[in-house]
Amino acid sequence: MLSPESSLAIAEELGLHEALAKLNIFRTLSRRPKTAKAISDLLHSLLFGAALDHRMREFVILPIG
């Protein structure tokens, strides 16, 4: 797991929200910046893209978590 400062620097570089950089999962994923960005984009589209209804969205998110 990266330090919070390192994770924040990578998040800024990738254009991720600062709050994500503080989460342990993203501090771990930040060791692979492309993967961190891809997962962030996936979760953002599932949460805010409204492509799925609320119930189906939760079914998709649970296995990822």
N, CA, C, O and CB atoms as a CASP TS submission, in Angstrom:
PFRMAT TS
TARGET T0000
AUTHOR 0000-0000-0000
METHOD Language model
MODEL 1
PARENT N/A
ATOM      1  N   MET     1       0.853  -1.165   0.000  1.00  0.00           N
ATOM      2  CA  MET     1       0.000   0.000   0.000  1.00  0.00           C
ATOM      3  C   MET     1       0.902   1.233   0.000  1.00  0.00           C
ATOM      4  O   MET     1       1.866   1.320   0.761  1.00  0.00           O
ATOM      5  CB  MET     1      -0.972  -0.005   1.225  1.00  0.00           C
ATOM      6  N   LEU     2       0.565   2.176  -0.868  1.00  0.00           N
ATOM      7  CA  LEU     2       1.339   3.409  -0.932  1.00  0.00           C
ATOM      8  C   LEU     2       0.977   4.340   0.213  1.00  0.00           C
ATOM      9  O   LEU     2      -0.093   4.229   0.811  1.00  0.00           O
ATOM     10  CB  LEU     2       1.116   4.108  -2.266  1.00  0.00           C
ATOM     11  N   SER     3       1.876   5.247   0.504  1.00  0.00           N
ATOM     12  CA  SER     3       1.577   6.260   1.510  1.00  0.00           C
ATOM     13  C   SER     3       0.460   7.157   0.987  1.00  0.00           C
ATOM     14  O   SER     3       0.267   7.257  -0.225  1.00  0.00           O
ATOM     15  CB  SER     3       2.845   7.097   1.861  1.00  0.00           C
ATOM     16  N   PRO     4      -0.275   7.807   1.881  1.00  0.00           N
ATOM     17  CA  PRO     4      -1.341   8.703   1.425  1.00  0.00           C
ATOM     18  C   PRO     4      -0.829   9.803   0.499  1.00  0.00           C
ATOM     19  O   PRO     4      -1.527  10.192  -0.438  1.00  0.00           O
ATOM     20  CB  PRO     4      -2.032   9.329   2.616  1.00  0.00           C
ATOM     21  N   GLU     5       0.371  10.305   0.746  1.00  0.00           N
ATOM     22  CA  GLU     5       0.932  11.371  -0.081  1.00  0.00           C
ATOM     23  C   GLU     5       1.232  10.871  -1.491  1.00  0.00           C
ATOM     24  O   GLU     5       0.942  11.555  -2.473  1.00  0.00           O
ATOM     25  CB  GLU     5       2.207  11.931   0.561  1.00  0.00           C
ATOM     26  N   SER     6       1.815   9.671  -1.589  1.00  0.00           N
ATOM     27  CA  SER     6       2.120   9.090  -2.902  1.00  0.00           C
ATOM     28  C   SER     6       0.852   8.779  -3.666  1.00  0.00           C
ATOM     29  O   SER     6       0.758   9.034  -4.867  1.00  0.00           O
ATOM     30  CB  SER     6       2.958   7.820  -2.749  1.00  0.00           C
ATOM     31  N   SER     7      -0.119   8.230  -2.967  1.00  0.00           N
ATOM     32  CA  SER     7      -1.392   7.908  -3.595  1.00  0.00           C
ATOM     33  C   SER     7      -2.090   9.165  -4.091  1.00  0.00           C
ATOM     34  O   SER     7      -2.676   9.165  -5.173  1.00  0.00           O
ATOM     35  CB  SER     7      -2.290   7.157  -2.620  1.00  0.00           C
ATOM     36  N   LEU     8      -2.030  10.220  -3.317  1.00  0.00           N
ATOM     37  CA  LEU     8      -2.642  11.492  -3.714  1.00  0.00           C
ATOM     38  C   LEU     8      -1.962  12.052  -4.962  1.00  0.00           C
ATOM     39  O   LEU     8      -2.632  12.568  -5.856  1.00  0.00           O
ATOM     40  CB  LEU     8      -2.562  12.513  -2.561  1.00  0.00           C
ATOM     41  N   ALA     9      -0.646  11.954  -5.023  1.00  0.00           N
ATOM     42  CA  ALA     9       0.090  12.438  -6.188  1.00  0.00           C
ATOM     43  C   ALA     9      -0.317  11.670  -7.450  1.00  0.00           C
ATOM     44  O   ALA     9      -0.505  12.264  -8.512  1.00  0.00           O
ATOM     45  CB  ALA     9       1.606  12.311  -5.954  1.00  0.00           C
ATOM     46  N   ILE    10      -0.451  10.368  -7.325  1.00  0.00           N
ATOM     47  CA  ILE    10      -0.858   9.544  -8.463  1.00  0.00           C
ATOM     48  C   ILE    10      -2.292   9.860  -8.848  1.00  0.00           C
ATOM     49  O   ILE    10      -2.610   9.932 -10.035  1.00  0.00           O
ATOM     50  CB  ILE    10      -0.709   8.045  -8.136  1.00  0.00           C
ATOM     51  N   ALA    11      -3.162  10.050  -7.866  1.00  0.00           N
ATOM     52  CA  ALA    11      -4.560  10.383  -8.150  1.00  0.00           C
ATOM     53  C   ALA    11      -4.653  11.695  -8.919  1.00  0.00           C
ATOM     54  O   ALA    11      -5.432  11.804  -9.866  1.00  0.00           O
ATOM     55  CB  ALA    11      -5.371  10.475  -6.845  1.00  0.00           C
ATOM     56  N   GLU    12      -3.873  12.681  -8.524  1.00  0.00           N
ATOM     57  CA  GLU    12      -3.867  13.968  -9.232  1.00  0.00           C
ATOM     58  C   GLU    12      -3.387  13.780 -10.663  1.00  0.00           C
ATOM     59  O   GLU    12      -3.930  14.376 -11.593  1.00  0.00           O
ATOM     60  CB  GLU    12      -2.973  14.994  -8.500  1.00  0.00           C
ATOM     61  N   GLU    13      -2.371  12.952 -10.833  1.00  0.00           N
ATOM     62  CA  GLU    13      -1.817  12.678 -12.154  1.00  0.00           C
ATOM     63  C   GLU    13      -2.847  12.001 -13.060  1.00  0.00           C
ATOM     64  O   GLU    13      -2.913  12.279 -14.257  1.00  0.00           O
ATOM     65  CB  GLU    13      -0.569  11.804 -12.033  1.00  0.00           C
ATOM     66  N   LEU    14      -3.652  11.106 -12.471  1.00  0.00           N
ATOM     67  CA  LEU    14      -4.643  10.361 -13.240  1.00  0.00           C
ATOM     68  C   LEU    14      -5.985  11.077 -13.358  1.00  0.00           C
ATOM     69  O   LEU    14      -6.847  10.674 -14.139  1.00  0.00           O
ATOM     70  CB  LEU    14      -4.853   9.017 -12.618  1.00  0.00           C
ATOM     71  N   GLY    15      -6.153  12.134 -12.581  1.00  0.00           N
ATOM     72  CA  GLY    15      -7.426  12.851 -12.609  1.00  0.00           C
ATOM     73  C   GLY    15      -8.495  12.209 -11.747  1.00  0.00           C
ATOM     74  O   GLY    15      -9.687  12.383 -12.001  1.00  0.00           O
ATOM     75  N   LEU    16      -8.078  11.466 -10.723  1.00  0.00           N
ATOM     76  CA  LEU    16      -9.023  10.849  -9.800  1.00  0.00           C
ATOM     77  C   LEU    16      -9.366  11.827  -8.687  1.00  0.00           C
ATOM     78  O   LEU    16      -8.587  12.727  -8.374  1.00  0.00           O
ATOM     79  CB  LEU    16      -8.448   9.541  -9.214  1.00  0.00           C
ATOM     80  N   HIS    17     -10.520  11.646  -8.103  1.00  0.00           N
ATOM     81  CA  HIS    17     -10.948  12.506  -7.009  1.00  0.00           C
ATOM     82  C   HIS    17     -10.055  12.282  -5.800  1.00  0.00           C
ATOM     83  O   HIS    17      -9.645  11.154  -5.524  1.00  0.00           O
ATOM     84  CB  HIS    17     -12.423  12.245  -6.649  1.00  0.00           C
ATOM     85  N   GLU    18      -9.757  13.345  -5.085  1.00  0.00           N
ATOM     86  CA  GLU    18      -8.874  13.279  -3.921  1.00  0.00           C
ATOM     87  C   GLU    18      -9.383  12.304  -2.861  1.00  0.00           C
ATOM     88  O   GLU    18      -8.587  11.618  -2.220  1.00  0.00           O
ATOM     89  CB  GLU    18      -8.716  14.658  -3.312  1.00  0.00           C
ATOM     90  N   ALA    19     -10.693  12.238  -2.673  1.00  0.00           N
ATOM     91  CA  ALA    19     -11.260  11.331  -1.660  1.00  0.00           C
ATOM     92  C   ALA    19     -10.949   9.875  -1.976  1.00  0.00           C
ATOM     93  O   ALA    19     -10.749   9.075  -1.062  1.00  0.00           O
ATOM     94  CB  ALA    19     -12.777  11.524  -1.558  1.00  0.00           C
ATOM     95  N   LEU    20     -10.905   9.520  -3.262  1.00  0.00           N
ATOM     96  CA  LEU    20     -10.571   8.144  -3.631  1.00  0.00           C
ATOM     97  C   LEU    20      -9.138   7.808  -3.247  1.00  0.00           C
ATOM     98  O   LEU    20      -8.855   6.689  -2.818  1.00  0.00           O
ATOM     99  CB  LEU    20     -10.777   7.927  -5.131  1.00  0.00           C
ATOM    100  N   ALA    21      -8.252   8.750  -3.397  1.00  0.00           N
ATOM    101  CA  ALA    21      -6.835   8.505  -3.123  1.00  0.00           C
ATOM    102  C   ALA    21      -6.586   8.147  -1.669  1.00  0.00           C
ATOM    103  O   ALA    21      -5.580   7.514  -1.349  1.00  0.00           O
ATOM    104  CB  ALA    21      -6.016   9.720  -3.493  1.00  0.00           C
ATOM    105  N   LYS    22      -7.486   8.545  -0.791  1.00  0.00           N
ATOM    106  CA  LYS    22      -7.315   8.270   0.633  1.00  0.00           C
ATOM    107  C   LYS    22      -7.804   6.878   1.029  1.00  0.00           C
ATOM    108  O   LYS    22      -7.465   6.387   2.106  1.00  0.00           O
ATOM    109  CB  LYS    22      -8.046   9.312   1.445  1.00  0.00           C
ATOM    110  N   LEU    23      -8.592   6.242   0.171  1.00  0.00           N
ATOM    111  CA  LEU    23      -9.122   4.909   0.482  1.00  0.00           C
ATOM    112  C   LEU    23      -8.029   3.860   0.358  1.00  0.00           C
ATOM    113  O   LEU    23      -7.205   3.914  -0.556  1.00  0.00           O
ATOM    114  CB  LEU    23     -10.300   4.559  -0.448  1.00  0.00           C
ATOM    115  N   ASN    24      -8.025   2.911   1.276  1.00  0.00           N
ATOM    116  CA  ASN    24      -6.999   1.862   1.258  1.00  0.00           C
ATOM    117  C   ASN    24      -6.988   1.085  -0.047  1.00  0.00           C
ATOM    118  O   ASN    24      -5.920   0.724  -0.540  1.00  0.00           O
ATOM    119  CB  ASN    24      -7.211   0.907   2.411  1.00  0.00           C
ATOM    120  N   ILE    25      -8.148   0.826  -0.607  1.00  0.00           N
ATOM    121  CA  ILE    25      -8.188   0.062  -1.854  1.00  0.00           C
ATOM    122  C   ILE    25      -7.466   0.816  -2.966  1.00  0.00           C
ATOM    123  O   ILE    25      -6.739   0.205  -3.749  1.00  0.00           O
ATOM    124  CB  ILE    25      -9.645  -0.228  -2.266  1.00  0.00           C
ATOM    125  N   PHE    26      -7.651   2.116  -3.046  1.00  0.00           N
ATOM    126  CA  PHE    26      -6.969   2.878  -4.081  1.00  0.00           C
ATOM    127  C   PHE    26      -5.502   3.128  -3.746  1.00  0.00           C
ATOM    128  O   PHE    26      -4.682   3.302  -4.647  1.00  0.00           O
ATOM    129  CB  PHE    26      -7.674   4.193  -4.297  1.00  0.00           C
ATOM    130  N   ARG    27      -5.171   3.146  -2.466  1.00  0.00           N
ATOM    131  CA  ARG    27      -3.754   3.236  -2.101  1.00  0.00           C
ATOM    132  C   ARG    27      -3.031   1.969  -2.539  1.00  0.00           C
ATOM    133  O   ARG    27      -1.858   2.019  -2.909  1.00  0.00           O
ATOM    134  CB  ARG    27      -3.585   3.457  -0.573  1.00  0.00           C
ATOM    135  N   THR    28      -3.720   0.840  -2.500  1.00  0.00           N
ATOM    136  CA  THR    28      -3.144  -0.411  -2.969  1.00  0.00           C
ATOM    137  C   THR    28      -3.125  -0.457  -4.490  1.00  0.00           C
ATOM    138  O   THR    28      -2.111  -0.806  -5.096  1.00  0.00           O
ATOM    139  CB  THR    28      -3.923  -1.602  -2.410  1.00  0.00           C
ATOM    140  N   LEU    29      -4.259  -0.101  -5.110  1.00  0.00           N
ATOM    141  CA  LEU    29      -4.344  -0.123  -6.571  1.00  0.00           C
ATOM    142  C   LEU    29      -3.405   0.887  -7.224  1.00  0.00           C
ATOM    143  O   LEU    29      -3.034   0.718  -8.386  1.00  0.00           O
ATOM    144  CB  LEU    29      -5.769   0.149  -7.010  1.00  0.00           C
ATOM    145  N   SER    30      -3.024   1.911  -6.513  1.00  0.00           N
ATOM    146  CA  SER    30      -2.164   2.943  -7.084  1.00  0.00           C
ATOM    147  C   SER    30      -0.780   2.429  -7.439  1.00  0.00           C
ATOM    148  O   SER    30      -0.024   3.104  -8.137  1.00  0.00           O
ATOM    149  CB  SER    30      -2.038   4.090  -6.128  1.00  0.00           C
ATOM    150  N   ARG    31      -0.446   1.242  -6.964  1.00  0.00           N
ATOM    151  CA  ARG    31       0.807   0.620  -7.390  1.00  0.00           C
ATOM    152  C   ARG    31       0.740   0.296  -8.875  1.00  0.00           C
ATOM    153  O   ARG    31       1.771   0.185  -9.538  1.00  0.00           O
ATOM    154  CB  ARG    31       1.097  -0.659  -6.567  1.00  0.00           C
ATOM    155  N   ARG    32      -0.479   0.145  -9.398  1.00  0.00           N
ATOM    156  CA  ARG    32      -0.742  -0.066 -10.820  1.00  0.00           C
ATOM    157  C   ARG    32      -1.675   1.049 -11.282  1.00  0.00           C
ATOM    158  O   ARG    32      -2.888   0.845 -11.332  1.00  0.00           O
ATOM    159  CB  ARG    32      -1.367  -1.490 -11.093  1.00  0.00           C
ATOM    160  N   PRO    33      -1.145   2.209 -11.617  1.00  0.00           N
ATOM    161  CA  PRO    33      -1.979   3.361 -11.927  1.00  0.00           C
ATOM    162  C   PRO    33      -3.029   3.126 -13.016  1.00  0.00           C
ATOM    163  O   PRO    33      -4.152   3.616 -12.900  1.00  0.00           O
ATOM    164  CB  PRO    33      -1.111   4.482 -12.333  1.00  0.00           C
ATOM    165  N   LYS    34      -2.684   2.389 -14.064  1.00  0.00           N
ATOM    166  CA  LYS    34      -3.666   2.129 -15.121  1.00  0.00           C
ATOM    167  C   LYS    34      -4.847   1.329 -14.588  1.00  0.00           C
ATOM    168  O   LYS    34      -5.991   1.570 -14.974  1.00  0.00           O
ATOM    169  CB  LYS    34      -3.012   1.380 -16.289  1.00  0.00           C
ATOM    170  N   THR    35      -4.572   0.385 -13.706  1.00  0.00           N
ATOM    171  CA  THR    35      -5.642  -0.414 -13.108  1.00  0.00           C
ATOM    172  C   THR    35      -6.498   0.442 -12.183  1.00  0.00           C
ATOM    173  O   THR    35      -7.723   0.326 -12.190  1.00  0.00           O
ATOM    174  CB  THR    35      -5.058  -1.609 -12.335  1.00  0.00           C
ATOM    175  N   ALA    36      -5.874   1.289 -11.398  1.00  0.00           N
ATOM    176  CA  ALA    36      -6.613   2.183 -10.500  1.00  0.00           C
ATOM    177  C   ALA    36      -7.544   3.087 -11.301  1.00  0.00           C
ATOM    178  O   ALA    36      -8.696   3.292 -10.919  1.00  0.00           O
ATOM    179  CB  ALA    36      -5.640   3.034  -9.652  1.00  0.00           C
ATOM    180  N   LYS    37      -7.046   3.627 -12.411  1.00  0.00           N
ATOM    181  CA  LYS    37      -7.854   4.506 -13.257  1.00  0.00           C
ATOM    182  C   LYS    37      -9.010   3.734 -13.882  1.00  0.00           C
ATOM    183  O   LYS    37     -10.136   4.231 -13.924  1.00  0.00           O
ATOM    184  CB  LYS    37      -6.988   5.148 -14.355  1.00  0.00           C
ATOM    185  N   ALA    38      -8.743   2.521 -14.369  1.00  0.00           N
ATOM    186  CA  ALA    38      -9.786   1.717 -15.004  1.00  0.00           C
ATOM    187  C   ALA    38     -10.894   1.366 -14.010  1.00  0.00           C
ATOM    188  O   ALA    38     -12.076   1.469 -14.338  1.00  0.00           O
ATOM    189  CB  ALA    38      -9.183   0.437 -15.597  1.00  0.00           C
ATOM    190  N   ILE    39     -10.521   0.958 -12.813  1.00  0.00           N
ATOM    191  CA  ILE    39     -11.523   0.604 -11.812  1.00  0.00           C
ATOM    192  C   ILE    39     -12.285   1.837 -11.366  1.00  0.00           C
ATOM    193  O   ILE    39     -13.496   1.771 -11.155  1.00  0.00           O
ATOM    194  CB  ILE    39     -10.869  -0.079 -10.608  1.00  0.00           C
ATOM    195  N   SER    40     -11.600   2.955 -11.221  1.00  0.00           N
ATOM    196  CA  SER    40     -12.274   4.197 -10.874  1.00  0.00           C
ATOM    197  C   SER    40     -13.306   4.572 -11.937  1.00  0.00           C
ATOM    198  O   SER    40     -14.435   4.939 -11.611  1.00  0.00           O
ATOM    199  CB  SER    40     -11.255   5.326 -10.702  1.00  0.00           C
ATOM    200  N   ASP    41     -12.915   4.477 -13.200  1.00  0.00           N
ATOM    201  CA  ASP    41     -13.842   4.799 -14.295  1.00  0.00           C
ATOM    202  C   ASP    41     -15.032   3.847 -14.309  1.00  0.00           C
ATOM    203  O   ASP    41     -16.168   4.269 -14.522  1.00  0.00           O
ATOM    204  CB  ASP    41     -13.114   4.745 -15.647  1.00  0.00           C
ATOM    205  N   LEU    42     -14.768   2.557 -14.081  1.00  0.00           N
ATOM    206  CA  LEU    42     -15.850   1.574 -14.055  1.00  0.00           C
ATOM    207  C   LEU    42     -16.840   1.889 -12.935  1.00  0.00           C
ATOM    208  O   LEU    42     -18.048   1.931 -13.164  1.00  0.00           O
ATOM    209  CB  LEU    42     -15.284   0.154 -13.880  1.00  0.00           C
ATOM    210  N   LEU    43     -16.331   2.106 -11.739  1.00  0.00           N
ATOM    211  CA  LEU    43     -17.212   2.394 -10.609  1.00  0.00           C
ATOM    212  C   LEU    43     -17.963   3.705 -10.799  1.00  0.00           C
ATOM    213  O   LEU    43     -19.140   3.810 -10.454  1.00  0.00           O
ATOM    214  CB  LEU    43     -16.412   2.439  -9.316  1.00  0.00           C
ATOM    215  N   HIS    44     -17.285   4.695 -11.344  1.00  0.00           N
ATOM    216  CA  HIS    44     -17.934   5.983 -11.589  1.00  0.00           C
ATOM    217  C   HIS    44     -19.078   5.820 -12.583  1.00  0.00           C
ATOM    218  O   HIS    44     -20.151   6.394 -12.393  1.00  0.00           O
ATOM    219  CB  HIS    44     -16.913   7.015 -12.111  1.00  0.00           C
ATOM    220  N   SER    45     -18.859   5.045 -13.640  1.00  0.00           N
ATOM    221  CA  SER    45     -19.924   4.863 -14.626  1.00  0.00           C
ATOM    222  C   SER    45     -21.083   4.057 -14.049  1.00  0.00           C
ATOM    223  O   SER    45     -22.240   4.314 -14.380  1.00  0.00           O
ATOM    224  CB  SER    45     -19.379   4.172 -15.875  1.00  0.00           C
ATOM    225  N   LEU    46     -20.786   3.092 -13.199  1.00  0.00           N
ATOM    226  CA  LEU    46     -21.861   2.312 -12.586  1.00  0.00           C
ATOM    227  C   LEU    46     -22.655   3.131 -11.576  1.00  0.00           C
ATOM    228  O   LEU    46     -23.877   3.010 -11.489  1.00  0.00           O
ATOM    229  CB  LEU    46     -21.290   1.077 -11.909  1.00  0.00           C
ATOM    230  N   LEU    47     -21.960   3.957 -10.822  1.00  0.00           N
ATOM    231  CA  LEU    47     -22.630   4.733  -9.783  1.00  0.00           C
ATOM    232  C   LEU    47     -23.376   5.948 -10.333  1.00  0.00           C
ATOM    233  O   LEU    47     -24.472   6.272  -9.876  1.00  0.00           O
ATOM    234  CB  LEU    47     -21.623   5.184  -8.758  1.00  0.00           C
ATOM    235  N   PHE    48     -22.779   6.610 -11.308  1.00  0.00           N
ATOM    236  CA  PHE    48     -23.329   7.880 -11.748  1.00  0.00           C
ATOM    237  C   PHE    48     -23.787   7.895 -13.198  1.00  0.00           C
ATOM    238  O   PHE    48     -24.401   8.869 -13.634  1.00  0.00           O
ATOM    239  CB  PHE    48     -22.324   8.941 -11.548  1.00  0.00           C
ATOM    240  N   GLY    49     -23.508   6.854 -13.945  1.00  0.00           N
ATOM    241  CA  GLY    49     -23.866   6.817 -15.357  1.00  0.00           C
ATOM    242  C   GLY    49     -25.314   6.451 -15.609  1.00  0.00           C
ATOM    243  O   GLY    49     -25.814   6.622 -16.722  1.00  0.00           O
ATOM    244  N   ALA    50     -25.991   5.952 -14.594  1.00  0.00           N
ATOM    245  CA  ALA    50     -27.406   5.584 -14.675  1.00  0.00           C
ATOM    246  C   ALA    50     -27.686   4.573 -15.787  1.00  0.00           C
ATOM    247  O   ALA    50     -28.788   4.540 -16.333  1.00  0.00           O
ATOM    248  CB  ALA    50     -28.249   6.826 -14.894  1.00  0.00           C
ATOM    249  N   ALA    51     -26.688   3.749 -16.122  1.00  0.00           N
ATOM    250  CA  ALA    51     -26.906   2.724 -17.128  1.00  0.00           C
ATOM    251  C   ALA    51     -27.694   1.543 -16.549  1.00  0.00           C
ATOM    252  O   ALA    51     -28.341   0.796 -17.283  1.00  0.00           O
ATOM    253  CB  ALA    51     -25.565   2.246 -17.691  1.00  0.00           C
ATOM    254  N   LEU    52     -27.629   1.388 -15.234  1.00  0.00           N
ATOM    255  CA  LEU    52     -28.313   0.289 -14.568  1.00  0.00           C
ATOM    256  C   LEU    52     -29.266   0.844 -13.518  1.00  0.00           C
ATOM    257  O   LEU    52     -29.036   1.913 -12.954  1.00  0.00           O
ATOM    258  CB  LEU    52     -27.298  -0.684 -13.926  1.00  0.00           C
ATOM    259  N   ASP    53     -30.336   0.102 -13.267  1.00  0.00           N
ATOM    260  CA  ASP    53     -31.204   0.533 -12.173  1.00  0.00           C
ATOM    261  C   ASP    53     -30.496   0.247 -10.846  1.00  0.00           C
ATOM    262  O   ASP    53     -29.490  -0.461 -10.821  1.00  0.00           O
ATOM    263  CB  ASP    53     -32.594  -0.189 -12.236  1.00  0.00           C
ATOM    264  N   HIS    54     -31.010   0.785  -9.765  1.00  0.00           N
ATOM    265  CA  HIS    54     -30.331   0.713  -8.466  1.00  0.00           C
ATOM    266  C   HIS    54     -30.076  -0.718  -8.007  1.00  0.00           C
ATOM    267  O   HIS    54     -28.993  -1.022  -7.505  1.00  0.00           O
ATOM    268  CB  HIS    54     -31.148   1.435  -7.421  1.00  0.00           C
ATOM    269  N   ARG    55     -31.043  -1.584  -8.170  1.00  0.00           N
ATOM    270  CA  ARG    55     -30.901  -2.972  -7.714  1.00  0.00           C
ATOM    271  C   ARG    55     -29.829  -3.708  -8.517  1.00  0.00           C
ATOM    272  O   ARG    55     -28.980  -4.388  -7.942  1.00  0.00           O
ATOM    273  CB  ARG    55     -32.244  -3.713  -7.826  1.00  0.00           C
ATOM    274  N   MET    56     -29.865  -3.575  -9.834  1.00  0.00           N
ATOM    275  CA  MET    56     -28.885  -4.252 -10.680  1.00  0.00           C
ATOM    276  C   MET    56     -27.478  -3.692 -10.438  1.00  0.00           C
ATOM    277  O   MET    56     -26.497  -4.435 -10.466  1.00  0.00           O
ATOM    278  CB  MET    56     -29.269  -4.108 -12.166  1.00  0.00           C
ATOM    279  N   ARG    57     -27.389  -2.394 -10.203  1.00  0.00           N
ATOM    280  CA  ARG    57     -26.095  -1.780  -9.932  1.00  0.00           C
ATOM    281  C   ARG    57     -25.459  -2.401  -8.687  1.00  0.00           C
ATOM    282  O   ARG    57     -24.257  -2.665  -8.673  1.00  0.00           O
ATOM    283  CB  ARG    57     -26.248  -0.256  -9.755  1.00  0.00           C
ATOM    284  N   GLU    58     -26.249  -2.633  -7.656  1.00  0.00           N
ATOM    285  CA  GLU    58     -25.720  -3.249  -6.437  1.00  0.00           C
ATOM    286  C   GLU    58     -25.252  -4.678  -6.699  1.00  0.00           C
ATOM    287  O   GLU    58     -24.252  -5.117  -6.131  1.00  0.00           O
ATOM    288  CB  GLU    58     -26.782  -3.239  -5.330  1.00  0.00           C
ATOM    289  N   PHE    59     -25.970  -5.406  -7.556  1.00  0.00           N
ATOM    290  CA  PHE    59     -25.536  -6.766  -7.901  1.00  0.00           C
ATOM    291  C   PHE    59     -24.192  -6.758  -8.629  1.00  0.00           C
ATOM    292  O   PHE    59     -23.402  -7.691  -8.485  1.00  0.00           O
ATOM    293  CB  PHE    59     -26.595  -7.455  -8.770  1.00  0.00           C
ATOM    294  N   VAL    60     -23.936  -5.731  -9.394  1.00  0.00           N
ATOM    295  CA  VAL    60     -22.669  -5.623 -10.104  1.00  0.00           C
ATOM    296  C   VAL    60     -21.557  -5.192  -9.158  1.00  0.00           C
ATOM    297  O   VAL    60     -20.438  -5.697  -9.259  1.00  0.00           O
ATOM    298  CB  VAL    60     -22.788  -4.635 -11.267  1.00  0.00           C
ATOM    299  N   ILE    61     -21.835  -4.281  -8.252  1.00  0.00           N
ATOM    300  CA  ILE    61     -20.813  -3.737  -7.361  1.00  0.00           C
ATOM    301  C   ILE    61     -20.363  -4.760  -6.315  1.00  0.00           C
ATOM    302  O   ILE    61     -19.180  -4.807  -5.976  1.00  0.00           O
ATOM    303  CB  ILE    61     -21.339  -2.487  -6.668  1.00  0.00           C
ATOM    304  N   LEU    62     -21.270  -5.565  -5.808  1.00  0.00           N
ATOM    305  CA  LEU    62     -20.924  -6.512  -4.735  1.00  0.00           C
ATOM    306  C   LEU    62     -19.757  -7.430  -5.074  1.00  0.00           C
ATOM    307  O   LEU    62     -18.846  -7.552  -4.255  1.00  0.00           O
ATOM    308  CB  LEU    62     -22.121  -7.351  -4.401  1.00  0.00           C
ATOM    309  N   PRO    63     -19.731  -8.079  -6.226  1.00  0.00           N
ATOM    310  CA  PRO    63     -18.569  -8.940  -6.512  1.00  0.00           C
ATOM    311  C   PRO    63     -17.261  -8.172  -6.650  1.00  0.00           C
ATOM    312  O   PRO    63     -16.194  -8.706  -6.350  1.00  0.00           O
ATOM    313  CB  PRO    63     -18.812  -9.719  -7.776  1.00  0.00           C
ATOM    314  N   ILE    64     -17.336  -6.926  -7.102  1.00  0.00           N
ATOM    315  CA  ILE    64     -16.119  -6.130  -7.243  1.00  0.00           C
ATOM    316  C   ILE    64     -15.537  -5.824  -5.866  1.00  0.00           C
ATOM    317  O   ILE    64     -14.324  -5.871  -5.664  1.00  0.00           O
ATOM    318  CB  ILE    64     -16.406  -4.819  -8.014  1.00  0.00           C
ATOM    319  N   GLY    65     -16.430  -5.508  -4.921  1.00  0.00           N
ATOM    320  CA  GLY    65     -15.978  -5.201  -3.563  1.00  0.00           C
ATOM    321  C   GLY    65     -15.393  -6.388  -2.893  1.00  0.00           C
ATOM    322  O   GLY    65     -14.963  -6.299  -1.743  1.00  0.00           O
TER
END
